[in-house]
Amino acid sequence: MNKNQIVEKLCSIQKEKKCFVVLDDVWTRDAWNSLKSGFPIGEETKSCILLTTRKKDVAEFAAENGFVHESRALDHKESWKLFKKIAIYGRDQTSMFLTS
């Protein structure tokens, strides 16, 4: 398939079906410009796109019909709590092996 065929297929699928598309870690406006033709933004679609980036200007540039959410970093205590919840979930010996 060439690029135009891929773009047409992506758009077609998103218009026919309800899709949740995640584009993770898009760093530049150029990267978004090269990807966006495959996603029917502003057109009638059942799909939703979540784009993540570390760059606020890229998020604002890409958010033509959406919104920008800025998350905050977890502090040490919150990070440790999340780590224990995910990495050691359900183990009785958690407190024996882990200390702050």
Chimera marker file (.cmm) of the C-alpha trace (Angstrom):
<marker_set name="trace">
<marker id="1" x="0.000" y="0.000" z="0.000" r="1" g="1" b="0" radius="0.5"/>
<marker id="2" x="1.179" y="3.508" z="-0.696" r="1" g="1" b="0" radius="0.5"/>
<marker id="3" x="0.695" y="6.446" z="1.677" r="1" g="1" b="0" radius="0.5"/>
<marker id="4" x="-2.531" y="7.649" z="0.017" r="1" g="1" b="0" radius="0.5"/>
<marker id="5" x="-4.094" y="4.188" z="0.248" r="1" g="1" b="0" radius="0.5"/>
<marker id="6" x="-3.167" y="3.930" z="3.928" r="1" g="1" b="0" radius="0.5"/>
<marker id="7" x="-4.645" y="7.379" z="4.640" r="1" g="1" b="0" radius="0.5"/>
<marker id="8" x="-7.868" y="6.475" z="2.810" r="1" g="1" b="0" radius="0.5"/>
<marker id="9" x="-8.150" y="3.180" z="4.709" r="1" g="1" b="0" radius="0.5"/>
<marker id="10" x="-7.534" y="4.840" z="8.097" r="1" g="1" b="0" radius="0.5"/>
<marker id="11" x="-10.144" y="7.529" z="7.395" r="1" g="1" b="0" radius="0.5"/>
<marker id="12" x="-12.646" y="4.985" z="6.126" r="1" g="1" b="0" radius="0.5"/>
<marker id="13" x="-12.324" y="2.769" z="9.199" r="1" g="1" b="0" radius="0.5"/>
<marker id="14" x="-12.682" y="5.721" z="11.575" r="1" g="1" b="0" radius="0.5"/>
<marker id="15" x="-15.813" y="6.949" z="9.815" r="1" g="1" b="0" radius="0.5"/>
<marker id="16" x="-17.442" y="3.501" z="9.820" r="1" g="1" b="0" radius="0.5"/>
<marker id="17" x="-16.496" y="2.330" z="13.303" r="1" g="1" b="0" radius="0.5"/>
<marker id="18" x="-16.020" y="3.856" z="16.703" r="1" g="1" b="0" radius="0.5"/>
<marker id="19" x="-12.248" y="3.923" z="17.243" r="1" g="1" b="0" radius="0.5"/>
<marker id="20" x="-10.069" y="5.199" z="20.054" r="1" g="1" b="0" radius="0.5"/>
<marker id="21" x="-6.680" y="6.032" z="18.556" r="1" g="1" b="0" radius="0.5"/>
<marker id="22" x="-3.649" y="6.814" z="20.712" r="1" g="1" b="0" radius="0.5"/>
<marker id="23" x="-0.706" y="8.635" z="19.161" r="1" g="1" b="0" radius="0.5"/>
<marker id="24" x="1.908" y="8.538" z="21.889" r="1" g="1" b="0" radius="0.5"/>
<marker id="25" x="4.863" y="10.900" z="22.291" r="1" g="1" b="0" radius="0.5"/>
<marker id="26" x="4.511" y="13.129" z="19.217" r="1" g="1" b="0" radius="0.5"/>
<marker id="27" x="7.444" y="15.531" z="19.510" r="1" g="1" b="0" radius="0.5"/>
<marker id="28" x="7.128" y="17.999" z="16.648" r="1" g="1" b="0" radius="0.5"/>
<marker id="29" x="4.574" y="19.886" z="14.595" r="1" g="1" b="0" radius="0.5"/>
<marker id="30" x="6.073" y="18.270" z="11.498" r="1" g="1" b="0" radius="0.5"/>
<marker id="31" x="5.437" y="14.814" z="12.963" r="1" g="1" b="0" radius="0.5"/>
<marker id="32" x="1.788" y="15.715" z="13.586" r="1" g="1" b="0" radius="0.5"/>
<marker id="33" x="1.470" y="17.228" z="10.101" r="1" g="1" b="0" radius="0.5"/>
<marker id="34" x="2.705" y="13.980" z="8.567" r="1" g="1" b="0" radius="0.5"/>
<marker id="35" x="0.220" y="11.911" z="10.623" r="1" g="1" b="0" radius="0.5"/>
<marker id="36" x="-2.939" y="14.032" z="10.660" r="1" g="1" b="0" radius="0.5"/>
<marker id="37" x="-4.079" y="13.289" z="7.115" r="1" g="1" b="0" radius="0.5"/>
<marker id="38" x="-4.980" y="9.783" z="8.310" r="1" g="1" b="0" radius="0.5"/>
<marker id="39" x="-7.346" y="11.074" z="10.967" r="1" g="1" b="0" radius="0.5"/>
<marker id="40" x="-10.599" y="12.792" z="9.944" r="1" g="1" b="0" radius="0.5"/>
<marker id="41" x="-10.420" y="15.739" z="12.323" r="1" g="1" b="0" radius="0.5"/>
<marker id="42" x="-13.339" y="18.108" z="12.087" r="1" g="1" b="0" radius="0.5"/>
<marker id="43" x="-15.309" y="15.696" z="9.946" r="1" g="1" b="0" radius="0.5"/>
<marker id="44" x="-18.211" y="13.595" z="11.095" r="1" g="1" b="0" radius="0.5"/>
<marker id="45" x="-16.641" y="10.563" z="12.718" r="1" g="1" b="0" radius="0.5"/>
<marker id="46" x="-17.319" y="8.179" z="15.552" r="1" g="1" b="0" radius="0.5"/>
<marker id="47" x="-13.666" y="8.112" z="16.512" r="1" g="1" b="0" radius="0.5"/>
<marker id="48" x="-11.608" y="9.837" z="19.168" r="1" g="1" b="0" radius="0.5"/>
<marker id="49" x="-7.892" y="10.619" z="19.037" r="1" g="1" b="0" radius="0.5"/>
<marker id="50" x="-5.640" y="10.950" z="22.073" r="1" g="1" b="0" radius="0.5"/>
<marker id="51" x="-2.296" y="12.528" z="21.265" r="1" g="1" b="0" radius="0.5"/>
<marker id="52" x="0.401" y="12.669" z="23.915" r="1" g="1" b="0" radius="0.5"/>
<marker id="53" x="3.420" y="14.939" z="23.757" r="1" g="1" b="0" radius="0.5"/>
<marker id="54" x="5.948" y="16.545" z="26.043" r="1" g="1" b="0" radius="0.5"/>
<marker id="55" x="5.708" y="19.792" z="24.107" r="1" g="1" b="0" radius="0.5"/>
<marker id="56" x="2.908" y="22.226" z="24.904" r="1" g="1" b="0" radius="0.5"/>
<marker id="57" x="3.239" y="23.984" z="21.530" r="1" g="1" b="0" radius="0.5"/>
<marker id="58" x="2.751" y="20.665" z="19.703" r="1" g="1" b="0" radius="0.5"/>
<marker id="59" x="-0.357" y="19.912" z="21.771" r="1" g="1" b="0" radius="0.5"/>
<marker id="60" x="-1.832" y="23.338" z="21.089" r="1" g="1" b="0" radius="0.5"/>
<marker id="61" x="-0.996" y="23.052" z="17.383" r="1" g="1" b="0" radius="0.5"/>
<marker id="62" x="-2.657" y="19.625" z="17.129" r="1" g="1" b="0" radius="0.5"/>
<marker id="63" x="-5.736" y="20.572" z="19.185" r="1" g="1" b="0" radius="0.5"/>
<marker id="64" x="-7.711" y="22.216" z="16.361" r="1" g="1" b="0" radius="0.5"/>
<marker id="65" x="-11.025" y="20.752" z="17.530" r="1" g="1" b="0" radius="0.5"/>
<marker id="66" x="-9.987" y="19.403" z="20.904" r="1" g="1" b="0" radius="0.5"/>
<marker id="67" x="-8.418" y="20.551" z="24.116" r="1" g="1" b="0" radius="0.5"/>
<marker id="68" x="-5.060" y="20.435" z="25.833" r="1" g="1" b="0" radius="0.5"/>
<marker id="69" x="-4.689" y="18.827" z="29.253" r="1" g="1" b="0" radius="0.5"/>
<marker id="70" x="-1.473" y="19.507" z="31.133" r="1" g="1" b="0" radius="0.5"/>
<marker id="71" x="-0.714" y="16.848" z="33.707" r="1" g="1" b="0" radius="0.5"/>
<marker id="72" x="1.565" y="17.467" z="36.640" r="1" g="1" b="0" radius="0.5"/>
<marker id="73" x="4.421" y="15.277" z="37.773" r="1" g="1" b="0" radius="0.5"/>
<marker id="74" x="3.867" y="13.090" z="40.819" r="1" g="1" b="0" radius="0.5"/>
<marker id="75" x="5.836" y="13.971" z="43.921" r="1" g="1" b="0" radius="0.5"/>
<marker id="76" x="8.041" y="11.345" z="45.616" r="1" g="1" b="0" radius="0.5"/>
<marker id="77" x="5.298" y="10.130" z="47.963" r="1" g="1" b="0" radius="0.5"/>
<marker id="78" x="2.707" y="9.814" z="45.175" r="1" g="1" b="0" radius="0.5"/>
<marker id="79" x="5.218" y="8.066" z="42.896" r="1" g="1" b="0" radius="0.5"/>
<marker id="80" x="6.135" y="5.539" z="45.579" r="1" g="1" b="0" radius="0.5"/>
<marker id="81" x="2.466" y="4.841" z="46.353" r="1" g="1" b="0" radius="0.5"/>
<marker id="82" x="1.714" y="4.241" z="42.666" r="1" g="1" b="0" radius="0.5"/>
<marker id="83" x="4.790" y="2.027" z="42.249" r="1" g="1" b="0" radius="0.5"/>
<marker id="84" x="3.787" y="-0.145" z="45.205" r="1" g="1" b="0" radius="0.5"/>
<marker id="85" x="0.214" y="-0.400" z="43.945" r="1" g="1" b="0" radius="0.5"/>
<marker id="86" x="1.274" y="-1.537" z="40.475" r="1" g="1" b="0" radius="0.5"/>
<marker id="87" x="4.444" y="-3.545" z="41.145" r="1" g="1" b="0" radius="0.5"/>
<marker id="88" x="3.535" y="-5.278" z="44.385" r="1" g="1" b="0" radius="0.5"/>
<marker id="89" x="-0.260" y="-5.483" z="44.172" r="1" g="1" b="0" radius="0.5"/>
<marker id="90" x="-1.740" y="-8.173" z="46.391" r="1" g="1" b="0" radius="0.5"/>
<marker id="91" x="1.438" y="-9.368" z="48.094" r="1" g="1" b="0" radius="0.5"/>
<marker id="92" x="1.395" y="-9.717" z="51.875" r="1" g="1" b="0" radius="0.5"/>
<marker id="93" x="5.134" y="-9.181" z="52.263" r="1" g="1" b="0" radius="0.5"/>
<marker id="94" x="5.142" y="-5.655" z="50.825" r="1" g="1" b="0" radius="0.5"/>
<marker id="95" x="6.153" y="-3.954" z="54.053" r="1" g="1" b="0" radius="0.5"/>
<marker id="96" x="8.901" y="-6.519" z="54.743" r="1" g="1" b="0" radius="0.5"/>
<marker id="97" x="10.820" y="-5.713" z="51.556" r="1" g="1" b="0" radius="0.5"/>
<marker id="98" x="10.032" y="-2.101" z="50.774" r="1" g="1" b="0" radius="0.5"/>
<marker id="99" x="10.845" y="1.002" z="52.738" r="1" g="1" b="0" radius="0.5"/>
<marker id="100" x="10.495" y="4.626" z="51.750" r="1" g="1" b="0" radius="0.5"/>
<link id1="1" id2="2" r="1" g="1" b="0" radius="0.2"/>
<link id1="2" id2="3" r="1" g="1" b="0" radius="0.2"/>
<link id1="3" id2="4" r="1" g="1" b="0" radius="0.2"/>
<link id1="4" id2="5" r="1" g="1" b="0" radius="0.2"/>
<link id1="5" id2="6" r="1" g="1" b="0" radius="0.2"/>
<link id1="6" id2="7" r="1" g="1" b="0" radius="0.2"/>
<link id1="7" id2="8" r="1" g="1" b="0" radius="0.2"/>
<link id1="8" id2="9" r="1" g="1" b="0" radius="0.2"/>
<link id1="9" id2="10" r="1" g="1" b="0" radius="0.2"/>
<link id1="10" id2="11" r="1" g="1" b="0" radius="0.2"/>
<link id1="11" id2="12" r="1" g="1" b="0" radius="0.2"/>
<link id1="12" id2="13" r="1" g="1" b="0" radius="0.2"/>
<link id1="13" id2="14" r="1" g="1" b="0" radius="0.2"/>
<link id1="14" id2="15" r="1" g="1" b="0" radius="0.2"/>
<link id1="15" id2="16" r="1" g="1" b="0" radius="0.2"/>
<link id1="16" id2="17" r="1" g="1" b="0" radius="0.2"/>
<link id1="17" id2="18" r="1" g="1" b="0" radius="0.2"/>
<link id1="18" id2="19" r="1" g="1" b="0" radius="0.2"/>
<link id1="19" id2="20" r="1" g="1" b="0" radius="0.2"/>
<link id1="20" id2="21" r="1" g="1" b="0" radius="0.2"/>
<link id1="21" id2="22" r="1" g="1" b="0" radius="0.2"/>
<link id1="22" id2="23" r="1" g="1" b="0" radius="0.2"/>
<link id1="23" id2="24" r="1" g="1" b="0" radius="0.2"/>
<link id1="24" id2="25" r="1" g="1" b="0" radius="0.2"/>
<link id1="25" id2="26" r="1" g="1" b="0" radius="0.2"/>
<link id1="26" id2="27" r="1" g="1" b="0" radius="0.2"/>
<link id1="27" id2="28" r="1" g="1" b="0" radius="0.2"/>
<link id1="28" id2="29" r="1" g="1" b="0" radius="0.2"/>
<link id1="29" id2="30" r="1" g="1" b="0" radius="0.2"/>
<link id1="30" id2="31" r="1" g="1" b="0" radius="0.2"/>
<link id1="31" id2="32" r="1" g="1" b="0" radius="0.2"/>
<link id1="32" id2="33" r="1" g="1" b="0" radius="0.2"/>
<link id1="33" id2="34" r="1" g="1" b="0" radius="0.2"/>
<link id1="34" id2="35" r="1" g="1" b="0" radius="0.2"/>
<link id1="35" id2="36" r="1" g="1" b="0" radius="0.2"/>
<link id1="36" id2="37" r="1" g="1" b="0" radius="0.2"/>
<link id1="37" id2="38" r="1" g="1" b="0" radius="0.2"/>
<link id1="38" id2="39" r="1" g="1" b="0" radius="0.2"/>
<link id1="39" id2="40" r="1" g="1" b="0" radius="0.2"/>
<link id1="40" id2="41" r="1" g="1" b="0" radius="0.2"/>
<link id1="41" id2="42" r="1" g="1" b="0" radius="0.2"/>
<link id1="42" id2="43" r="1" g="1" b="0" radius="0.2"/>
<link id1="43" id2="44" r="1" g="1" b="0" radius="0.2"/>
<link id1="44" id2="45" r="1" g="1" b="0" radius="0.2"/>
<link id1="45" id2="46" r="1" g="1" b="0" radius="0.2"/>
<link id1="46" id2="47" r="1" g="1" b="0" radius="0.2"/>
<link id1="47" id2="48" r="1" g="1" b="0" radius="0.2"/>
<link id1="48" id2="49" r="1" g="1" b="0" radius="0.2"/>
<link id1="49" id2="50" r="1" g="1" b="0" radius="0.2"/>
<link id1="50" id2="51" r="1" g="1" b="0" radius="0.2"/>
<link id1="51" id2="52" r="1" g="1" b="0" radius="0.2"/>
<link id1="52" id2="53" r="1" g="1" b="0" radius="0.2"/>
<link id1="53" id2="54" r="1" g="1" b="0" radius="0.2"/>
<link id1="54" id2="55" r="1" g="1" b="0" radius="0.2"/>
<link id1="55" id2="56" r="1" g="1" b="0" radius="0.2"/>
<link id1="56" id2="57" r="1" g="1" b="0" radius="0.2"/>
<link id1="57" id2="58" r="1" g="1" b="0" radius="0.2"/>
<link id1="58" id2="59" r="1" g="1" b="0" radius="0.2"/>
<link id1="59" id2="60" r="1" g="1" b="0" radius="0.2"/>
<link id1="60" id2="61" r="1" g="1" b="0" radius="0.2"/>
<link id1="61" id2="62" r="1" g="1" b="0" radius="0.2"/>
<link id1="62" id2="63" r="1" g="1" b="0" radius="0.2"/>
<link id1="63" id2="64" r="1" g="1" b="0" radius="0.2"/>
<link id1="64" id2="65" r="1" g="1" b="0" radius="0.2"/>
<link id1="65" id2="66" r="1" g="1" b="0" radius="0.2"/>
<link id1="66" id2="67" r="1" g="1" b="0" radius="0.2"/>
<link id1="67" id2="68" r="1" g="1" b="0" radius="0.2"/>
<link id1="68" id2="69" r="1" g="1" b="0" radius="0.2"/>
<link id1="69" id2="70" r="1" g="1" b="0" radius="0.2"/>
<link id1="70" id2="71" r="1" g="1" b="0" radius="0.2"/>
<link id1="71" id2="72" r="1" g="1" b="0" radius="0.2"/>
<link id1="72" id2="73" r="1" g="1" b="0" radius="0.2"/>
<link id1="73" id2="74" r="1" g="1" b="0" radius="0.2"/>
<link id1="74" id2="75" r="1" g="1" b="0" radius="0.2"/>
<link id1="75" id2="76" r="1" g="1" b="0" radius="0.2"/>
<link id1="76" id2="77" r="1" g="1" b="0" radius="0.2"/>
<link id1="77" id2="78" r="1" g="1" b="0" radius="0.2"/>
<link id1="78" id2="79" r="1" g="1" b="0" radius="0.2"/>
<link id1="79" id2="80" r="1" g="1" b="0" radius="0.2"/>
<link id1="80" id2="81" r="1" g="1" b="0" radius="0.2"/>
<link id1="81" id2="82" r="1" g="1" b="0" radius="0.2"/>
<link id1="82" id2="83" r="1" g="1" b="0" radius="0.2"/>
<link id1="83" id2="84" r="1" g="1" b="0" radius="0.2"/>
<link id1="84" id2="85" r="1" g="1" b="0" radius="0.2"/>
<link id1="85" id2="86" r="1" g="1" b="0" radius="0.2"/>
<link id1="86" id2="87" r="1" g="1" b="0" radius="0.2"/>
<link id1="87" id2="88" r="1" g="1" b="0" radius="0.2"/>
<link id1="88" id2="89" r="1" g="1" b="0" radius="0.2"/>
<link id1="89" id2="90" r="1" g="1" b="0" radius="0.2"/>
<link id1="90" id2="91" r="1" g="1" b="0" radius="0.2"/>
<link id1="91" id2="92" r="1" g="1" b="0" radius="0.2"/>
<link id1="92" id2="93" r="1" g="1" b="0" radius="0.2"/>
<link id1="93" id2="94" r="1" g="1" b="0" radius="0.2"/>
<link id1="94" id2="95" r="1" g="1" b="0" radius="0.2"/>
<link id1="95" id2="96" r="1" g="1" b="0" radius="0.2"/>
<link id1="96" id2="97" r="1" g="1" b="0" radius="0.2"/>
<link id1="97" id2="98" r="1" g="1" b="0" radius="0.2"/>
<link id1="98" id2="99" r="1" g="1" b="0" radius="0.2"/>
<link id1="99" id2="100" r="1" g="1" b="0" radius="0.2"/>
</marker_set>
